Amino acid sequence: MARELHDHWFKEAKREGYRSRAIYKLSEIDRKRHLIRTGDAVLDCGCAPGSWMEYAAQRTGPDGSVVGIDLLEMVPLPGRNVHVLLGDLRDIGDEELLAPAGLGGTRRFDVMLSDMAPNTTGHRDTDHHRSMALCELVLMRSGSLLRPGGHLVMKAFEGGNFQELVQRIQDCFEDVKAMRPAASRSVSREMFIVAMDRRADAELTLPPPPSGGPPPVPDDWSRGS
Ligand SMILES: C[S@@+](CC[C@H](N)C(=O)[O-])C[C@H]1O[C@@H](n2cnc3c(N)ncnc32)[C@H](O)[C@@H]1O
């Protein structure tokens, strides 16, 4: 709390009435990469307490829609086209995510965001591998949730398997960059992978077992317990 009271982005979020300082990470990424457009349908994975949804709803406007999902309950957001689902991204089917935005069949999201993070343990490798499992989950789900030409942003904790993940994403998207927004804390090892223009022929396959990490059992990695 003491750290937050002295934090520039925390104060800024309070002053502007946003739910979290995280909004400034997405706004910087969007300003630099032009991710979200008026009328877009956006899926926000790991949306609580809701500042990315606040930002996305402002950007998409009344003709767009924003669907968020989180393990944690959050205070509802205003807006006819803003929907929050409570649950684990691993357990909620495509139809349940697409339907609130009026999508389904061949109509999918224009933009998919993930600020999901595991509960951190303080053990670098463990936190990295759990974060990688969440990223793999998001990448796999983007195969059926994101339209060809759509954009994907995901948070990842850096570590030994980070570059391999970036390469796998490069196979599926035309333009992939790793960014570290100014609002990321200096002590954090988070990076944001920003992937533009999903290839129509992207082939999403399960990742190879990580080097130096546990076997690829996403259930163990990403629950964060
Ligand atoms: C850093 S917070 C997101 C902050 C949010 N972007 C904002 O601007 O308010 C990460 C969230 O990811 C959620 N999360 C982690 N694993 C998840 C999963 N498997 N399914 C859904 N949500 C998950 C956590 O509950 C947590 O609320």
Ligand as a Chemical Component Dictionary entry (heavy atoms), coordinates in Angstrom:
data_LIG
# 
_chem_comp.id                   LIG 
_chem_comp.type                 NON-POLYMER 
_chem_comp.pdbx_formal_charge   0 
_chem_comp.three_letter_code    LIG 
# 
loop_
_chem_comp_atom.comp_id 
_chem_comp_atom.atom_id 
_chem_comp_atom.alt_atom_id 
_chem_comp_atom.type_symbol 
_chem_comp_atom.charge 
_chem_comp_atom.model_Cartn_x 
_chem_comp_atom.model_Cartn_y 
_chem_comp_atom.model_Cartn_z 
_chem_comp_atom.pdbx_ordinal 
LIG C1  C1  C 0  -3.285 -8.337  -13.321 1  
LIG S1  S1  S 1  -4.935 -8.816  -13.109 2  
LIG C2  C2  C 0  -5.736 -8.065  -14.485 3  
LIG C3  C3  C 0  -5.929 -6.567  -14.351 4  
LIG C4  C4  C 0  -6.827 -6.020  -15.445 5  
LIG N1  N1  N 0  -6.151 -6.044  -16.751 6  
LIG C5  C5  C 0  -7.240 -4.590  -15.185 7  
LIG O1  O1  O 0  -6.851 -3.720  -15.947 8  
LIG O2  O2  O -1 -7.997 -4.343  -14.239 9  
LIG C6  C6  C 0  -4.867 -10.515 -13.598 10 
LIG C7  C7  C 0  -6.185 -11.258 -13.462 11 
LIG O3  O3  O 0  -6.069 -12.518 -14.143 12 
LIG C8  C8  C 0  -7.003 -13.401 -13.522 13 
LIG N2  N2  N 0  -6.739 -14.782 -13.931 14 
LIG C9  C9  C 0  -5.609 -15.528 -13.705 15 
LIG N3  N3  N 0  -5.755 -16.777 -14.205 16 
LIG C10 C10 C 0  -6.988 -16.823 -14.791 17 
LIG C11 C11 C 0  -7.717 -17.837 -15.483 18 
LIG N4  N4  N 0  -7.197 -19.066 -15.664 19 
LIG N5  N5  N 0  -8.953 -17.543 -15.962 20 
LIG C12 C12 C 0  -9.494 -16.306 -15.752 21 
LIG N6  N6  N 0  -8.852 -15.311 -15.106 22 
LIG C13 C13 C 0  -7.619 -15.554 -14.625 23 
LIG C14 C14 C 0  -6.792 -13.118 -12.033 24 
LIG O4  O4  O 0  -7.911 -13.533 -11.268 25 
LIG C15 C15 C 0  -6.585 -11.597 -12.022 26 
LIG O5  O5  O 0  -7.768 -10.911 -11.675 27 
# 
loop_
_chem_comp_bond.comp_id 
_chem_comp_bond.atom_id_1 
_chem_comp_bond.atom_id_2 
_chem_comp_bond.value_order 
_chem_comp_bond.pdbx_ordinal 
LIG C1  S1  SING 1  
LIG S1  C2  SING 2  
LIG S1  C6  SING 3  
LIG C2  C3  SING 4  
LIG C3  C4  SING 5  
LIG C4  N1  SING 6  
LIG C4  C5  SING 7  
LIG C5  O1  DOUB 8  
LIG C5  O2  SING 9  
LIG C6  C7  SING 10 
LIG C7  O3  SING 11 
LIG C7  C15 SING 12 
LIG O3  C8  SING 13 
LIG C8  N2  SING 14 
LIG C8  C14 SING 15 
LIG N2  C9  SING 16 
LIG N2  C13 SING 17 
LIG C9  N3  DOUB 18 
LIG N3  C10 SING 19 
LIG C10 C11 SING 20 
LIG C10 C13 DOUB 21 
LIG C11 N4  SING 22 
LIG C11 N5  DOUB 23 
LIG N5  C12 SING 24 
LIG C12 N6  DOUB 25 
LIG N6  C13 SING 26 
LIG C14 O4  SING 27 
LIG C14 C15 SING 28 
LIG C15 O5  SING 29 
# 
